[in-house]
Amino acid sequence: MKYSENPRFDLKSYKAISQAISTYEDLQLLFQHLVEGICRSFKIKGSSILLYDENEEQLFRVSSHGLSDEYLHKGVIYMDDEYQEFLKGRVIVVDDLTKDSRVQYVKAATDEGIVAIHSIPIWSKNTIIGILKNYHSNSIVPHEEDLDSMSVLMHQLGLVIELNGLRNLVSSVKSAMESLPSHLLSGM
């Protein structure tokens, strides 16, 4: 695979996105700012964050920037060959989606002006919990350093998502404990 000659991700952008990941308390706002920042930093058409639901075996878009509503609502994202690679933790680079059988909605993507897609798994410890998809309006294979930087950021994002889930669990348990009669809590 031939990578782009120069990385597009500068240190200033990397630090800003990393800082945002580690400090935001509103997860949905973080997702939105993250996809917007990636589009600006890389000067790309669009970006989306999708989280994986193991029970449904589907990816669900939780945030997106730069893509039309029509494209975003094109259909269910099933676990096809591309996503099987994603589940193995691989970065997926499709430099020409018209020539890659792993792409599900080729017509919708070409109508949207998308030519290339690269996808980076979102990890939480040793589990893949989602994917970052970046959409390009021209054929491109991102620089290897850019893919590495994005992978590091997606590991950070996965930990933040896990921490947020644990925080919600603790809050629910605390609320449930507070609603118990005091005689049931004695001895705990």
C-alpha positions as CSV (number, residue, x, y, z in Angstrom):
1,M,0.0,0.0,0.0
2,K,1.4,3.4,-1.0
3,Y,0.8,6.0,1.6
4,S,0.5,9.8,1.1
5,E,3.8,11.5,0.9
6,N,3.3,13.9,3.8
7,P,1.3,13.5,7.1
8,R,-1.7,15.9,7.3
9,F,-2.1,15.7,11.1
10,D,0.0,18.4,12.8
11,L,1.0,18.3,16.4
12,K,-1.2,21.3,17.3
13,S,-4.3,19.5,16.0
14,Y,-3.3,16.2,17.6
15,K,-2.9,17.9,21.0
16,A,-6.2,19.8,20.7
17,I,-8.1,16.6,19.9
18,S,-6.3,14.6,22.6
19,Q,-7.0,17.4,25.1
20,A,-10.7,17.3,24.2
21,I,-11.0,13.6,24.6
22,S,-9.5,13.7,28.1
23,T,-11.5,16.7,29.4
24,Y,-15.0,16.6,28.0
25,E,-17.7,15.4,30.4
26,D,-20.5,15.4,27.8
27,L,-19.9,12.4,25.6
28,Q,-22.2,13.4,22.8
29,L,-20.6,16.9,22.6
30,L,-17.2,15.2,22.5
31,F,-18.2,13.0,19.6
32,Q,-19.5,15.9,17.7
33,H,-16.5,18.1,18.2
34,L,-14.2,15.1,17.5
35,V,-15.7,14.5,14.0
36,E,-15.7,18.2,13.2
37,G,-12.1,18.6,14.3
38,I,-11.0,15.6,12.2
39,C,-12.7,17.0,9.1
40,R,-11.0,20.4,9.6
41,S,-7.6,18.9,10.5
42,F,-7.5,16.5,7.6
43,K,-9.5,18.7,5.2
44,I,-11.8,15.7,4.4
45,K,-15.4,15.4,3.3
46,G,-16.8,13.8,6.4
47,S,-16.3,11.8,9.5
48,S,-18.5,9.5,11.6
49,I,-18.3,7.7,14.9
50,L,-20.2,4.4,15.1
51,L,-20.5,2.2,18.2
52,Y,-20.9,-1.5,18.0
53,D,-23.8,-3.3,19.6
54,E,-22.8,-6.9,20.2
55,N,-26.4,-8.0,20.7
56,E,-27.6,-6.6,17.4
57,E,-24.3,-7.2,15.7
58,Q,-24.6,-3.8,14.1
59,L,-22.9,-0.5,14.2
60,F,-24.9,2.6,15.2
61,R,-23.9,6.1,14.2
62,V,-23.6,8.3,17.2
63,S,-22.1,11.4,15.5
64,S,-21.3,12.6,12.1
65,H,-20.0,15.7,10.3
66,G,-19.9,16.7,6.6
67,L,-22.4,14.1,5.3
68,S,-26.0,14.6,4.1
69,D,-29.0,13.2,6.0
70,E,-29.8,11.2,3.0
71,Y,-26.5,9.4,3.1
72,L,-26.6,9.0,6.9
73,H,-30.0,7.2,6.6
74,K,-29.2,5.0,3.6
75,G,-29.7,1.8,5.6
76,V,-28.6,-0.5,8.4
77,I,-24.8,-1.1,8.7
78,Y,-24.5,-4.9,8.8
79,M,-21.4,-6.8,9.7
80,D,-20.0,-7.6,6.3
81,D,-16.5,-8.4,5.2
82,E,-15.2,-4.9,5.9
83,Y,-16.5,-5.0,9.4
84,Q,-15.2,-8.5,10.0
85,E,-11.8,-6.9,9.5
86,F,-12.7,-4.1,11.9
87,L,-13.6,-6.7,14.5
88,K,-10.1,-8.1,14.2
89,G,-8.8,-4.6,15.1
90,R,-7.5,-3.7,11.7
91,V,-7.4,-0.2,10.2
92,I,-9.3,-0.4,6.9
93,V,-8.2,1.8,4.0
94,V,-10.4,1.8,0.9
95,D,-8.7,4.2,-1.6
96,D,-11.3,3.6,-4.3
97,L,-14.7,2.4,-3.1
98,T,-15.9,1.5,-6.6
99,K,-13.2,-1.2,-6.8
100,D,-13.7,-2.7,-3.3
101,S,-16.2,-5.4,-2.6
102,R,-16.2,-4.6,1.1
103,V,-18.2,-1.4,0.7
104,Q,-21.9,-1.9,1.3
105,Y,-23.5,1.2,-0.2
106,V,-21.4,2.1,-3.2
107,K,-24.1,4.0,-5.1
108,A,-25.1,6.1,-2.1
109,A,-21.4,6.9,-1.4
110,T,-20.7,7.9,-5.0
111,D,-23.9,10.0,-5.1
112,E,-22.6,11.7,-1.9
113,G,-19.2,12.4,-3.6
114,I,-17.3,9.9,-1.5
115,V,-14.4,8.2,-3.3
116,A,-12.3,6.8,-0.4
117,I,-12.9,5.7,3.1
118,H,-10.7,4.8,6.0
119,S,-11.9,3.2,9.2
120,I,-10.1,3.0,12.5
121,P,-11.4,0.8,15.4
122,I,-12.2,2.3,18.7
123,W,-10.8,0.2,21.5
124,S,-11.6,-0.2,25.2
125,K,-8.8,-2.1,26.7
126,N,-8.8,-5.3,24.5
127,T,-12.3,-5.0,23.1
128,I,-13.4,-3.1,20.0
129,I,-16.4,-1.0,20.8
130,G,-16.8,1.1,17.8
131,I,-15.2,2.6,14.7
132,L,-14.2,6.0,13.3
133,K,-14.9,6.3,9.6
134,N,-13.4,9.1,7.6
135,Y,-14.8,9.9,4.1
136,H,-12.7,11.5,1.3
137,S,-13.8,13.1,-1.9
138,N,-10.7,12.0,-3.7
139,S,-8.7,8.8,-3.8
140,I,-6.2,8.8,-1.0
141,V,-4.3,6.5,1.3
142,P,-3.6,8.5,4.5
143,H,0.0,8.8,5.7
144,E,1.0,5.9,8.0
145,E,1.8,8.4,10.8
146,D,-1.7,9.9,10.5
147,L,-3.3,6.4,10.8
148,D,-1.1,5.7,13.8
149,S,-2.0,9.0,15.5
150,M,-5.7,8.4,14.8
151,S,-5.4,4.9,16.3
152,V,-3.9,6.3,19.5
153,L,-6.7,8.8,19.8
154,M,-9.3,6.1,19.3
155,H,-7.8,4.1,22.1
156,Q,-8.1,7.2,24.3
157,L,-11.7,7.7,23.1
158,G,-12.5,4.0,24.0
159,L,-11.3,4.5,27.5
160,V,-13.4,7.6,27.9
161,I,-16.5,5.7,26.7
162,E,-15.8,2.9,29.1
163,L,-15.2,5.3,32.0
164,N,-18.5,7.1,31.1
165,G,-20.3,3.8,31.2
166,L,-18.8,2.9,34.6
167,R,-19.7,6.3,35.9
168,N,-23.3,5.8,34.8
169,L,-23.4,2.3,36.4
170,V,-22.0,3.6,39.7
171,S,-24.6,6.4,39.7
172,S,-27.4,3.9,39.1
173,V,-26.2,1.6,41.9
174,K,-25.9,4.6,44.2
175,S,-29.4,5.8,43.4
176,A,-30.7,2.3,44.0
177,M,-28.9,2.0,47.3
178,E,-30.2,5.3,48.5
179,S,-33.8,4.2,47.8
180,L,-33.5,1.1,50.0
181,P,-34.9,1.3,53.5
182,S,-32.3,2.0,56.2
183,H,-32.8,-1.4,58.0
184,L,-31.7,-3.2,54.8
185,L,-28.5,-1.1,54.7
186,S,-27.4,-1.9,58.3
187,G,-24.4,-4.1,58.3
188,M,-23.3,-3.1,54.9
